[in-house]
Amino acid sequence: MSNQNCWGGGTVGPNQTKTIQIRSWMDINTTETQGEGKEFTFKITIESTAEAEAPLDPNSLGAKILAANEIRKEEPDFSRGYPNSSSDTALSGLYKTEDDDGDSYYFRGKIENNYVQMGTYKEDTYLYIVGEGQDNETVFGRYTAAENYCNELYNEDYNYSTADACISDIKEKTAQTFGQPILWRIVRINGDGTIRLVTDNPIGETAFNIASSGYQGVGYTYDNTTPCTKDKPCKSEYNGSSFINSNGGTDSTVKTYLENWYKTTLNEFDTKIAYGTYCNDTSYGSGTEDTTPSSSNLYYGPYKRLNTDKKPDLYCSNPTKQGGSENRLYGGIYQLKIGLLTADEMNFAGLAYYSNSPYATRDNYLLKYLSNSAVYWWWSISPGYSNMSDNNEFEGLSDGKVDAAPTYGTDYSGNVARPVINIAKNVTVTGQGTIGDPYVIQ
């Protein structure tokens, strides 16, 4: 005897799952003899259909980006920064690659039409400049960081006769003022159609992670209940007043810093901002992987891609250990309202790993759209390597390079945060995307 039943189904979105409970039973009049020793065979057939997507509103941010930019066909050389001179900008533009959700379109090089205006600053902030106007001008988010830098490197970097001479030459500059509009730069259209933005300037200084020790210091969260994976990403759910981690875990210093800024600065735009996928890639790259950090380096996946392979990608890797048999309980894949760029995204944009990048003068490295940040060091979400001395997270440098720095920040570095958000794909804008007429979120 056979029987067929049709379940009406429903909609399952990208990277979503649906649990179906199947029960079977025998007729109440079936005798024990009739049911004894029998086998029941089930066959489940799933028929899927792709739901047709409505065309983008021509005034949506994604539609405007694609309409204003021709997709470049060249294969970029990711082993070097781009551009490195004013005569080397012809290949700047919008390129196409893939991420876990589909086709992604990213800006690379000298870009002048990817400005977005949204929100206003809620306080005044200041910068402190050492060597103003020199090719190696260095800018800090606090005075003590600039002072410590002078004490450490006054002669090596700037040829001051004494540390005091360097300190006396520190210049204070107003970075942002209360009520000033926040400018963002478009990094890419994500595979799911949302648009990833990063602030044009940093919002302030923060360590990546102060409290944790051991390898877990590179984690965006750590001591997670279960691993943060593609199948089960860790979500930081925003309820209008606070963020709650779906998978337990302890927040890194920078995660707390960014989410507090979101609550005070972007809360009114929350409906325009989508949850985005953020990759804190703690997968194994190479090196020594001990129970506790040793004097030898453990290199993570981003280091291998940028330095060894010189081939970035936008796919997220599960937080696997050497051999791939176990998952780490720090870092991994997240669904967030606000986060940081990956080192891979920086490389796609035109920044290259430090040792692979040729020297460039200040005028030339400022050609890269991501390098115009005033402060020298700004955090990525990508781990570099760990050892018994410290954990090192990748950071962007205003001289157009990517390097790794201790997660707690060095005494003289003054590392800062440049927040990253994802605009929902149907959000409409006005403007042309230039600095004089930026796209304005409606």
Secondary structure, DSSP 8 states (H G I E B T S, - for coil): -------------TT------------TT--HHHHTT--------------------TTBHHHHHHHH--B--S---TTS-S--STT--TT-EEEEEEETTEEEEEEESS-SS-EEEEEE-SS-EEEEEESTTSTT-EEESSHHHHHHHHHHHHHHHH--SSHHHHHHT-EEEEEE-TT-EEEEEEEEE-TTS-EEEEESS--EE--S-SS--SGGGG-SEEEESS-B-SSS-EEEEE-SS-EEETTEEEE-HHHHHHHHHHHHHTGGGGGGEE-EEEEE---EEEE---SS--SS-EEEHHHIIIIII----B-----B-GGGSSB-SBSEEEEESSB---HHHHHHHT-EEGGGS----HHHHTTSGGGG-SSSEEEEEEEEEE-SS-EEEEEEETTTEEEEEETT--TTT--EE--EEEE-TT-BEES-SSSSS-EEE-
